[in-house]
């Protein structure tokens, strides 16, 4: 699991995606992430459909855009690896538009995992109001997420800022009430009680803070490990925060059967290669006059499929 503030949609590239979301696709693959919570996504329904068209064979996208200015302000999203979540329904519920959403994924055969992705306002007064509103909405909906993650836009402790300073006590108190009611704990701080690491740097002043955090239920604390705080390979002013959550009841899952990515059928270079290989197969079949163990249509077709598979893998790298 990981969380990242991507600081906007990014520069639109060929195909309708952006440089940042292409990097997010690469990040999911390199870090082998199951779920990535994204803040400042600026991900409208149209943009989400574009990402699904490009990466839908491997990734699922869920988003909640800002209701007033979806292209320029806020927005939260989830990116889910379809390879890691192979079975069972996955759902996403918008809690506060553009600021909070809950993703529910199958975790064991009898248990689901719910994650609350948040991006509260930066202003202290609005931030405190956000936590109170979020608590009220969660109570009304009967939602009790097991994991809370995102860009919190405040810190609980003075040592989570450089230079150290305390944040608004009104904000801290409002958040603490929600955190305690949901029985959540700061997983990284619990494992590193004296360490100082920061996830955001304000370049104008040089001040730093640990705004991006992951909270887990108390009963999941022993399953959390492999904490990561560092660059994500995405152009943003925040670091990636992540952890591994061990599922001790998970069955062994193999690599699965390889399938031709759907996007390759729209790639002109690959389709030209496929046409060339198909013509060669046709010529080879026309040249078979006497059937033998090695010289027959079935063997020729198997060789064609192997060459086509290798070409697709090479092109899709």
C-alpha positions in Angstrom: 0.0 0.0 0.0 1.2 3.5 -0.7 0.1 7.1 -0.8 1.3 10.0 -3.0 0.3 13.6 -3.6 1.0 14.0 -7.3 0.4 17.7 -7.3 -1.8 17.9 -10.4 -2.6 15.8 -13.5 0.5 16.8 -15.3 1.4 17.6 -18.9 -1.0 15.8 -21.4 0.9 13.5 -23.8 0.0 11.5 -26.9 -3.0 9.3 -26.2 -4.6 11.6 -23.6 -2.7 10.5 -20.6 -0.1 12.7 -18.9 3.6 12.4 -18.0 2.7 12.0 -14.3 0.2 9.2 -14.9 2.6 7.4 -17.2 5.0 7.6 -14.3 2.4 6.3 -11.9 1.8 3.3 -14.1 5.6 2.7 -14.0 5.6 3.2 -10.2 2.9 0.6 -9.7 4.9 -1.9 -11.7 8.4 -1.2 -10.2 7.2 -1.1 -6.6 4.8 -3.9 -7.1 2.0 -1.9 -5.4 -1.4 -3.3 -4.8 -3.1 0.0 -4.0 -1.9 3.5 -4.5 -3.9 6.4 -2.9 -3.4 9.6 -4.8 -4.1 13.2 -3.7 -4.3 16.3 -5.9 -5.2 14.0 -8.7 -7.3 16.4 -10.8 -8.9 13.3 -12.2 -12.2 13.9 -13.9 -14.4 11.1 -15.2 -13.2 11.8 -18.8 -9.5 11.6 -17.7 -10.2 8.4 -15.7 -11.7 6.8 -18.8 -8.6 7.7 -20.8 -6.4 6.0 -18.2 -8.6 3.0 -18.2 -8.4 2.7 -22.0 -4.6 2.9 -21.8 -3.9 0.8 -18.7 -7.2 -1.0 -18.0 -5.7 -4.4 -18.6 -3.5 -4.1 -15.5 -4.9 -1.2 -13.4 -8.3 -0.1 -12.1 -8.9 3.6 -11.3 -11.3 5.1 -8.9 -11.6 8.9 -8.4 -13.5 11.7 -6.6 -13.0 15.1 -8.2 -13.4 18.5 -6.6 -17.0 19.6 -7.4 -16.2 23.2 -8.1 -12.9 23.1 -10.0 -12.1 19.4 -10.9 -9.3 20.3 -13.3 -7.4 22.6 -11.0 -8.1 21.8 -7.4 -7.7 18.8 -5.1 -9.3 15.5 -5.9 -8.5 12.0 -4.5 -8.1 8.7 -6.4 -7.1 5.1 -6.0 -5.0 3.0 -8.4 -5.5 -0.7 -7.9 -3.4 -3.5 -9.4 -5.8 -6.0 -11.1 -3.0 -8.7 -10.9 -2.8 -8.4 -7.1 -6.6 -8.2 -6.6 -7.6 -11.2 -8.7 -11.0 -12.1 -7.2 -13.9 -10.6 -5.4 -15.7 -7.3 -5.8 -13.8 -4.0 -5.3 -15.8 -0.8 -4.6 -15.1 2.9 -4.0 -17.5 5.2 -2.1 -17.2 9.0 -2.2 -17.3 10.4 1.4 -16.6 14.1 0.8 -16.3 15.0 -2.9 -12.7 15.7 -3.9 -11.4 15.3 -0.3 -12.2 11.8 1.0 -13.1 8.4 -0.5 -13.2 4.8 0.9 -12.0 1.9 -1.2 -13.0 -1.7 -0.2 -11.0 -4.6 -1.6 -11.1 -8.4 -0.9 -8.3 -9.4 1.4 -9.0 -12.9 2.5 -11.8 -15.3 1.6 -13.8 -14.0 4.5 -12.5 -10.5 5.1 -12.3 -7.2 3.3 -9.9 -4.3 3.7 -11.2 -0.7 3.6 -8.9 2.2 3.0 -9.9 5.9 3.5 -8.0 8.3 1.2 -8.0 11.9 2.5 -6.8 15.3 1.2 -8.1 18.0 3.7 -7.8 21.8 3.2 -4.5 23.4 4.0 -6.0 26.3 6.1 -6.0 25.3 9.8 -9.6 26.3 10.5 -10.9 24.5 7.4 -8.7 21.5 8.2 -10.3 21.1 11.7 -13.8 21.5 10.2 -12.9 18.7 7.6 -12.1 16.2 10.4 -15.3 16.9 12.2 -17.4 16.7 9.0 -15.6 13.5 8.0 -16.3 11.9 11.4 -20.0 12.8 11.1 -20.3 11.4 7.6 -18.5 8.2 8.5 -20.8 7.7 11.5 -23.9 8.3 9.4 -22.8 5.8 6.8 -21.6 3.3 9.3 -18.1 3.2 7.7 -15.2 2.2 9.9 -12.1 2.1 7.6 -9.2 -0.1 8.6 -6.6 2.1 7.0 -6.4 5.9 6.8 -3.8 7.4 4.4 -3.2 10.6 2.4 -1.8 14.1 2.6 -3.1 15.4 6.0 -1.9 19.0 5.6 -1.0 19.1 9.3 1.2 17.2 11.7 0.3 15.8 15.1 3.8 16.3 16.7 6.2 19.3 16.6 9.1 17.0 15.7 7.3 16.2 12.4 8.3 19.7 11.2 11.6 21.3 10.5 12.1 23.6 12.2 9.9 22.0 14.9 6.6 23.8 15.7 3.2 22.7 16.9 0.2 22.9 14.6 -3.2 24.2 15.5 -4.5 22.4 18.6 -8.0 22.7 17.3 -7.0 20.7 14.2 -5.1 18.2 16.2 -8.0 17.7 18.7 -10.5 17.2 15.9 -8.3 14.6 14.1 -7.5 12.9 17.4 -11.2 12.4 18.1 -11.6 10.7 14.8 -8.4 8.7 15.0 -9.3 7.3 18.5 -12.8 6.5 17.6 -11.6 4.4 14.6 -8.8 2.8 16.8 -6.1 3.9 14.3 -2.4 4.5 14.9 0.4 6.1 12.9 2.1 2.9 11.7 5.5 4.5 10.8 5.8 6.6 14.0 4.9 3.5 16.0 7.9 1.6 14.5 10.2 4.6 14.5 9.4 6.6 17.7 12.5 8.8 17.6 13.2 9.1 13.9 12.7 12.3 11.9 11.8 11.9 8.2 9.9 14.4 6.1 7.6 14.0 3.1 7.2 17.6 1.9 9.6 20.5 1.4 8.5 24.0 1.0 11.1 25.3 -1.4 10.5 29.0 -0.8 11.4 28.7 2.9 13.3 25.4 3.1 10.9 24.1 5.8 10.0 20.5 5.8 7.1 18.4 7.3 5.7 14.8 7.4 2.3 15.6 6.0 1.9 12.3 4.2 1.1 9.4 6.6 -0.6 6.0 6.9 -2.7 5.0 9.9 -3.7 1.4 10.5 -6.1 -0.3 12.9 -4.5 -1.4 16.2 -5.1 -5.1 15.4 -3.3 -4.7 12.0 -0.2 -3.1 13.6 1.7 -6.4 13.8 1.0 -7.1 10.1 2.5 -3.8 9.0 6.1 -3.7 7.9 8.5 -2.6 5.1 7.8 1.2 5.5 8.9 3.3 2.7 9.4 7.1 2.6 11.2 8.5 -0.5 11.1 9.7 -4.1 8.4 8.2 -6.3 9.8 8.8 -9.7 6.8 11.2 -10.3 7.3 14.9 -10.7 5.8 16.2 -7.5 6.8 18.1 -4.3 5.9 15.2 -2.0 7.6 11.9 -1.2 5.9 8.5 -1.6 4.9 6.8 1.7 4.1 3.1 1.8 4.1 -0.1 3.8 3.5 -3.8 3.4 0.5 -5.4 5.1 1.0 -9.1 5.5 -2.0 -11.3 4.8 -1.2 -14.5 6.7 -4.2 -16.3 5.2 -3.5 -15.5 1.5 -3.2 -18.5 -0.8 -0.2 -18.9 -3.1 -0.8 -17.1 -6.3 1.3 -17.8 -9.4 2.2 -15.5 -12.3 -0.9 -16.4 -14.2 -1.3 -16.8 -18.0 0.2 -14.1 -20.2 -2.3 -12.2 -22.4 -1.7 -9.7 -25.2 -2.4 -6.2 -23.8 -5.4 -4.7 -25.5 -3.6 -1.4 -26.2 -1.2 -3.2 -28.5 -4.0 -3.6 -31.0 -3.9 0.2 -31.5 -0.2 0.4 -31.8 0.8 0.9 -35.5 4.3 -0.5 -35.0 3.1 -3.7 -33.5 0.2 -4.1 -35.9 2.7 -3.8 -38.8 4.8 -6.5 -37.2 1.8 -8.7 -36.8 0.8 -8.3 -40.4 4.4 -9.2 -41.5 4.4 -12.3 -39.3 1.0 -13.3 -40.6 2.1 -13.0 -44.2 5.1 -15.2 -43.4 2.8 -17.8 -41.8 0.5 -17.7 -44.9 3.5 -18.4 -47.2 4.7 -21.2 -44.9 1.3 -22.9 -44.9 1.2 -22.6 -48.7 4.6 -24.3 -49.0 3.5 -27.4 -47.0 2.9 -30.1 -49.6 3.9 -33.2 -47.6 2.9 -33.4 -43.9 5.5 -34.6 -41.4 6.0 -34.5 -37.6 7.8 -31.1 -37.9 6.3 -29.7 -41.1 2.6 -29.3 -40.6 0.1 -26.4 -40.1 -0.1 -26.9 -36.3 3.6 -26.5 -35.9 3.7 -23.5 -38.2 0.9 -21.8 -36.3 2.6 -22.5 -32.9 5.8 -20.8 -34.2 3.8 -17.9 -35.4 2.1 -17.4 -32.0 5.5 -17.6 -30.2 7.0 -15.0 -32.6 4.0 -12.7 -32.1 4.1 -13.1 -28.3 7.9 -12.2 -28.3 7.3 -9.2 -30.5 4.4 -7.9 -28.3 6.5 -8.3 -25.1 9.4 -6.5 -26.6 7.2 -3.7 -27.8 5.3 -3.3 -24.5 8.4 -2.9 -22.4 
